[in-house]
Each structure stands twice: as C-alpha cells, then as structure tokens.
Amino acid sequence: MKTCHQFDTVRAEYEREIGFLVAHSQRHTGRPAAKSSAKTAASAKQRMARALSSHVSRCPECG
C-alpha cells in the first residue's frame, strides 16, 4: 500500500508517543505510574488506528 507523507508523519508521531509510554511503563514496573502509562499506550494505539484509517478514507493519494 502506497501512503503519502502526511500518513507517514502521523504514524511516526503516534509510534514515538507509544514508545515513550511503553518505555516508561517498563521502567516503573509495579508502580501505579506504570499501569497508567500502559493504559495510555493502549488508548494511543487505538487513536492511531482511528486516525490512520480516517486519513486513508479522506486522502486521494492513500486511498
């Protein structure tokens, strides 16, 4: 699937955010902050999927 620059930019931003949250969760294992970061990372993955699928449906270059 060929994607446009905007798609790649949005995806990279979400993946960076998810990476930070997962790393924080792993560093603070057993603490409430780790659980919160893990939940936020899971919701960020869902937001990323929603954002990218809506982008593909709107973008003439991707869709």
N, C-alpha and C positions, 0 to 999 in steps of 0.2 A: 504494500500500500504506500503510495507516494503521499507525503504530507508537506505542508507549507512551513515556512519559517515561524509563523505565529504558533502553530501547533507544537513545534519543537521547543519554542520558548516557554510556553505554558507548561508543557510536560516537564521540562528541566527545572522550572521553579518549584513545581509540586514535589518532584523527586528529591530535590535538595531539602525542602522542608521536612519531608517524611524521613529522610536520612538523619537529619538533626534530631528529630523526635525519637527515633528508634535508638540512636546512639545514647541519648540522654536516659532513655528508659533502661538500657543495658548497664550504664554506669551506676545508676542508682537502684539497682535491683533490691527488692524487699522494702522499699520506701513508698509512701503514698505518691510522691512525685513521679516515680517510675510507672505506676499504674495510670496516672493521669496522662503522661506522655504517650503511653501505649494506646490509650483510648483516643487521644487526639490524632495520633498517626493513623489509626484505623479510619477515623472520620475523614482525614485528609485524603486517604486513598479513595474513598467514596466520592468526595468532592472532585478529585482529579478525574475520575471516570466520568462523572456527570459533565464536567466542563469540557473534556475532550470529545465526548460523544455529541454534545450540543454544537461544538465547534465544527465537527465534521459534517453535521447536518446543514450548517449555515454556509460553510466555506465552499466556494466554487472550485478552488484548486484541490482541496482534500476530498470532497465528496463527489 
